[in-house]
Structure formats: structure tokens, C-alpha cells
């Protein structure tokens, strides 16, 4: 219940944290974004609503927008990279082992999503709760080439942080938005699910993987074959 309250009233809680810790709010926000994107066992932390509320604080001068955006961008890139390397370390055994820490249904959805959309799933998943935590992990499990992964990682982090912090900065302090901030946050959460829902609908409609996804899978297969022959 405490987590739900934090998500729905994140603006109020950020103000409290700012009053208590001052500039330490920057590393606190960095840590939240890093953990949400970097640890596959922590997909429930707030993301989109947190960025929007932080941007609103920057809009009234409580936080520096460039320091805020830059630090959260770095946190998002490093978090996805950590998640990728954890996945590559564990490998495909994660699909057959039972784990008390990783939800199998979330992992399976992310695997199907990644196989359908390939590299662009790294960008799309940034805007979808849970998927943004699981897709980088799945990319690591599948041994997606890290250079390709990093390019999509950086692009996705830039789009995600820039859009939500920017929206909060420019619109988060409008009277209508401030009066209905909780409803705005709920709307953001619902909207953040749209990319994944659209992608799911396209998958159901076409029933086959995209060319970029097939390229990624073929690349993974070649790398696995190379490792087996080398061994």
C-alpha cells in the first residue's frame, strides 16, 4: 500500500524528500531509475510518473532541469546495461528454472515481445511498465550483440527521460494539471501501456516476427554456433 501511495502521490513525496534531503534528491532519483531498469526483480518501482513529477519540480526551479535530465538519462542507460549483463550471465536456463524472484509470466511476455520486434523493442519497452525491466534482461539472455543493444538503449533512454521530464517541466505546473495531479499520473500510467498493447495487437494480427527481430535471432544463433564450435 505504501508503494501505491508513493506512485499516486509521487509529487507530494518528492517535495517531502526535497525538504528533507535537498540536493541529495538527485542521487535518490538516480538510484530509483537505475534499480527499476537495472534489476529484473524490481519492475514495480515508479518510472514514468516519477519522471513527470520530477520534471514538474524542475519547472518551478526546485531542481535543475539539465542536471535532472542528464543524471536520469545516465541512470537509465546504466540500468538497462546492467540488466543486459545479468541476463547474459544467467543465460537461457532462466526459462526452465523456477525462481522466487522473477515472475515467469512477465519474463515470457518480454521474450515474445523481444522476438517479435527485435532491437526496437528496447526503445518501445522504455514506455511500458514491467516490459522496460524485463526486455533488456531477455536481450542479454538471448546474447544480442551489445553494440546493437547499446545503440537502442541510448536512443530509448533519451526518448523516455526527455519526453516525460520535458512534459513535467512544461506542463506539470499548469493549474488544471496541479489540481488533478493524481488523475494525470494515472493517465500517464495508462498511456505508457499503449505502445506494448499496440505491439501485442500487431503480433496477434500478423503472427510472425519482424525482419529486425529475425535478424537479431539469426545473429544470436550464429554467435551461439560460434561458441559451440570454439568449445
N, C-alpha and C positions, 0 to 999 in steps of 0.2 A: 504493500500500500504506500510505503514511503517513496518508492521509486515512481509509482504512478503520480503521486502528488508532485514530485520533482519535475516530471515531464510536463504535466498540465499547468504547473505554475512556475516554470523554469525562469521566467523573467523576475519574479519575486525572489526566488532563491539565489539567482545571480547577484541581485542587488545586496542581499544579505552577505554573500561571500565577498563581494567587493568592499562592503563596510568593514568586515572582519579582517580581511587579508590584503586589501589594497592591490598593489601591483602583482602580488602572488596569484591573482586570479588568472593571469596569462598562463603560467605553468599548470594551474589546475585544469583549465580548459584544454591545454595541450595534452595533458595526461588522459582526460576523458576521451578525447577523439582518438588518441593513439591506442588506448585499450580497446575501444569499441571496434576499431578497424583492424587491430593487430592480434587480438586474441579470440580465437573461434569460439571460446566458451563464454564470451561476454557480448552476445549480439543484442542484448536488451537495453543497453545504455542509450540515452537520447543522442540523436545526431542532428537531423535537420532542424528540429525545434530549438536545439541548443545554439546552432549557428545563427539562426534568425534572431533569437533573443540577444545573443552577444553582439550581433550587428546593430540591434536597436540601442544597446548601451553605448556603442561607438558613435551612434548618430547623435547622442546628446553630449558627447565629449567625455564620457566616463572612461572610455578605452580608446587607444589609438587605433584607427581602422587598419593602417598598414602593418603595425606590429601584430595586431589580432589576426588579420588575414594571412600574413606570412607565416606566423607560428602554427596556425591551424592547417595551412597547406602542407608544411613540413611534417606535422604530426600525421596527417592523412597518408602522405606518401610513405613515411617510415612504417606506419601501422600496417598498410597493405603489404609492404615488402616483408615485414616480419611474419605476417600470416602466410605469405607465399613460401617462405623458407621453412616454416613449421610444417606446412603441408608436404613440401618436397622431402623433408626429413622422415615424416611418418610413412608416406607412400600409400599405395593403393590398399594396403592392409586395413586402413581405416574403414573401408566399405564392408568388411566382413567381421571386424571385431566389434563386440559390444562395448560401449563406453557410457559411463555415467555423466560425462562432461559434455558430450557432443550429441545433439539431437539428430537421430538418423534421418527423420523426415526432412528437416531443414537441409541436411547435407545432400540428400538425394535430389531435392528440388534444385539446389545450386548446381549439382553435377549435370542435370538435364539442361538447365538454363545455359551453362557454360558450353556444353556440347552443341547446343542449338545455335548460339550466337558467337562463339569463338572469342577473339580478343576484345571485341566491342562490348562483351558482357562485363568487362572490368569497369568500363565507363558507365554503362546503364545501371549496374548494381549499386553504384555510389548513391543513387537516388532512391533506393529501395531498402527499407529496414530489413535486417536479417540477411538478405542477399549480399549486402555490401561487406558483411563479415565472413560469409561462407564462400563466396565466389573466388576471392584471392587464395583462400586455402585450397579449394578444388583445383585452381590453376597450378598451384605448387604440387599437389598430389599427381596431377597429370603431366608434370615436368614440362610445362610450357616454357619456351625459351625465355630466360629472364630479361634479355634486352627488349624483346617484344612486349613482355609483361610490363616492364618499367615504363615504356612509352605510353601505354594505355593507362597505367597507374597515375602518371603525372598529369595526363590530359583529364582524367576523371576527377582527380583531386582539385585541379584548377577550376573545373566547371562546378563541382559541388560546393566547395568553400566559397568561391567567388559569387555564385548565384545566391546562396542563402544568406551569407554575411552581407552582400550588397542589397538584397531585398530588405533585410532588417535595418540596415543603415538608412536607406532612403524612405522606407515606408513604415518601419516599426513604431514610429512615434507620431503617426497621424492620429488625431483624436478618435476617429472611428475604430482604428486598429487597437489603440490602447484600451478603449472601453470594452472591447470584446477580444482581449488578447488570448484567452484560453480557447475560444472558438476558432481564432485564427490558427493557433497551434494545432488544433485538431484537424483543421482543413489542410494544413501543411503535411501532416502525417498521412492523410488520405491521398493527397495529391502525389506524395512521394511513392505511393504504391502503384500509381498508374503505369510507369514505364514497365515494371515487371508484369503487370496484368496484361498490358498490350502485347508484350513479348510472348507471354504464355498463350494468349489468344492466337497469335500468329503461328506459334508452334503447333497448336491444335489444328489450325486450318491447313497448314502446309504439310505437317507431319515429317519434315526432313530437316536436316541441318543446313545451315547457310554455307556458302563457299568458304568464308573466312573460318568458320568452325571446322570444316573438313580439312582446311589447310593446317589448322592448329593440331587436329588429331593426327594427321599424317606426319607432321613434324615430331609429335610425341612418339609415334610408332617408330619412326626412323631412329630417334635418339635411343629408345629402348632396345631396338635391334642392335645398334652400335655397341651399347653397353654389354649386351649379352654375348656378342661375338668377341668383344675385347676380354670378357671374363673367361 
